């Protein structure tokens, strides 16, 4: 049996991701998203927020096969924010070996 999730669950997750993308660059946008989260939470158990749908589960191989073809093809503006922090940290480290275990496409490895 497939698990079922409310529309509110999905919307709250998307609002959280939106805050991550805006954080550090757009305080007004962050505040607007936080206000939307409060509105969703206030109406959590009312339609349409309470409406639920089944979500298929995939094992690791099936999930990877479904996602791998498009993994790096979508633009992700969070990379720009992240790289401003990560690049200086990596540049300060000496060259050497590193273990990159299931860390995406290894865009920081060279």
C-alpha positions as CSV (number, residue, x, y, z in Angstrom):
1,X,0.0,0.0,0.0
2,X,1.3,3.4,-1.0
3,X,1.6,6.1,1.7
4,X,-0.8,9.0,1.5
5,X,0.2,12.6,2.0
6,X,-1.9,15.8,2.5
7,X,-1.6,18.7,0.1
8,X,-0.5,20.7,3.1
9,X,2.5,18.4,3.6
10,X,3.8,19.1,0.1
11,X,3.1,22.8,0.3
12,X,4.9,23.1,3.6
13,X,7.9,21.3,2.2
14,X,7.9,23.6,-0.9
15,X,7.7,26.7,1.3
16,X,10.6,25.5,3.3
17,X,12.7,24.9,0.2
18,X,11.7,28.4,-1.0
19,X,12.9,29.9,2.2
20,X,16.3,28.0,1.8
21,X,16.6,29.5,-1.7
22,X,15.8,33.0,-0.5
23,X,17.7,32.9,2.7
24,X,20.7,35.2,2.8
25,X,19.5,37.1,-0.3
26,X,16.0,38.2,0.1
27,X,14.7,38.9,3.7
28,X,11.3,40.1,2.4
29,X,10.8,37.0,0.4
30,X,11.7,34.9,3.5
31,X,9.1,36.7,5.6
32,X,6.5,36.3,2.9
33,X,7.1,32.6,2.7
34,X,7.0,32.3,6.5
35,X,3.6,34.1,6.5
36,X,2.3,31.6,3.9
37,X,3.5,28.7,6.1
38,X,1.5,30.2,9.0
39,X,-1.6,30.3,6.8
40,X,-1.2,26.7,5.7
41,X,-0.7,25.5,9.3
42,X,-3.8,27.4,10.5
43,X,-5.9,25.6,7.9
44,X,-4.0,22.2,8.0
45,X,-7.1,20.1,8.5
46,X,-9.4,21.9,6.1
47,X,-9.8,21.3,2.3
48,X,-7.9,21.7,0.1
49,X,-5.0,21.4,2.5
50,X,-6.3,18.3,4.1
51,X,-6.9,16.6,0.7
52,X,-4.5,13.6,0.4
53,X,-3.0,11.6,-2.4
54,X,-1.0,8.3,-2.6
55,X,2.7,8.7,-3.3
56,X,4.5,5.8,-4.9
57,X,7.6,4.5,-3.1
58,X,10.7,3.4,-5.1
59,X,13.6,1.2,-4.1
60,X,17.0,2.8,-4.5
61,X,17.6,1.4,-8.0
62,X,14.2,2.3,-9.3
63,X,14.4,5.8,-7.7
64,X,17.9,6.4,-9.2
65,X,16.8,5.3,-12.6
66,X,13.8,7.6,-12.5
67,X,15.9,10.6,-11.4
68,X,19.4,10.1,-12.8
69,X,18.6,11.4,-16.4
70,X,17.6,14.8,-15.1
71,X,19.7,15.1,-11.9
72,X,22.0,17.9,-13.1
73,X,19.8,19.3,-15.9
74,X,17.5,21.6,-13.8
75,X,18.9,25.0,-12.7
76,X,19.2,25.3,-8.9
77,X,19.8,28.8,-7.6
78,X,20.6,27.4,-4.2
79,X,24.0,26.2,-5.7
80,X,25.0,29.9,-6.1
81,X,24.3,30.6,-2.4
82,X,25.9,27.4,-1.3
83,X,29.0,27.9,-3.4
84,X,29.8,31.3,-1.9
85,X,30.3,29.4,1.4
86,X,31.8,26.1,0.2
87,X,34.4,27.4,-2.3
88,X,36.4,29.4,0.3
89,X,36.3,26.5,2.7
90,X,37.6,24.1,0.1
91,X,40.2,26.5,-1.1
92,X,41.7,26.7,2.4
93,X,42.2,22.9,2.6
94,X,45.3,21.2,1.4
95,X,45.1,18.9,-1.6
96,X,44.6,15.2,-0.7
97,X,42.3,12.3,-0.7
98,X,38.6,12.6,0.2
99,X,35.7,10.2,0.4
100,X,32.7,11.3,-1.6
101,X,30.1,8.8,-0.6
102,X,26.7,9.3,-2.1
103,X,27.1,13.1,-2.2
104,X,25.4,13.9,-5.5
105,X,27.4,14.4,-8.6
106,X,30.6,15.3,-6.9
107,X,30.7,18.9,-8.2
108,X,33.2,19.8,-5.5
109,X,35.5,16.9,-6.2
110,X,38.4,17.3,-8.6
